[in-house]
Amino acid sequence: MSNTLEIKLLGKEYRVACKPEEREGLLAAVALLDGKLAEAGDKTKGNHERTAVMVALNLAHELLVARDTPEQHAVALEQETIQRRIDSIEAKLDQSLAQHEQLF
């Protein structure tokens, strides 16, 4: 299998270097990019260069947001865990106080 792949973006063909084991991922990226380019082109009716730059900017932003999300997700999970522990301690205290009040 060749280490190059022919792809098509905005109706134009390109030959790109690609390891055989990366072909599937690259083809998925091409499909995503071509779809975004077509969508942006339909909305802007601008030139291809401007459309490509805007799509690249949007994809870069989405990547940065996605990269930050796991850390934010971990913090949210940790906060939920801490809140559950606090709730559990409060419930035990309430139960203990209720039992203590029954004794007197």
N, C-alpha and C positions, 0 to 999 in steps of 0.2 A: 504494500500500500504506500502511496506517495506521501511525502511530508508537506504537501501543499493542498490547498482546498480552494475550489472556485466558488465564490459566493456572489450574490447579487443584492445590491442595496440601491434603492431609488431607481431601479431599472438598469443600473450600471454594473457590469461584472468586474470582480476583483479576484486576484489570486493571492492568497495569504498563506504564510507558513503555519503549519499545524501538525503536531504529532498525531499519529493515528489514534492514540488513546484519548486525545482531547477533541476529536472530531464532533462527537455528539454534543458536548458542551458548547463548542463554538457555533455549531448549527443552531442551537437553542438561542444563543446570544444574537446571532444574525436575525433570527425570526423576531425576537423581541425588538431589536434595534430597527429593523425594517418596518415593523408595525408602528413603532413610535414615530419614525420619520414620516410615514404615510399619514398618520393621524395629525401630526404637527403641520405637514404640508397642506393638508385639507383645510386646516384652520387659518393658517397664515397666508397662504398663496404667495409666499416670498420666494427668494432664490434658495437653491439647495444648500449653499454654504451657510447661510443664516439659519436655516432650518436645522442643519446638522449641529451647529454650535448650540442652539437652544435646547435641542434634544440631549446633547452631551452634558450640558449644564444641569438639566433636570435629572438625568440619570446619575450624575455625580452627587447631587443633593440627596436623592433617594438612597444611594449607597452609604453616604455618611449617616443618614438617619438610621438606616438598618444596622449599621455598625455600632451605633450608640445604644440602640434599643436593648440588646442583651444585658448590658450593665444596668440600665435603668430598670429592666425587668427583674434583675437579681435584687436590686435595692427594694423594689416594691414587694417582692416575695419575702425578703428579710423583715420588712416592716409588718407584713401580715403575720408572720410567725411570731414576732415580738408581741403584736397586739393580741394574738390568740393566747399567748402565755400570760399576759396581763389579765385578760378576761378570765382565764382559768384560776389564777391566783385570787382575783376578786371574788369569784364564785366560791372558792374554798373559804375565804375569809367570811363571806356572808353566811355560809353554812355553819362555820365555827361559832360566829356571833349568835346565830339563831339557837344553836344548841346550848350555848352559854346562858342565853336569856331564859331558856326553858328550865334551867337548873335553879334559877333564882326567882 
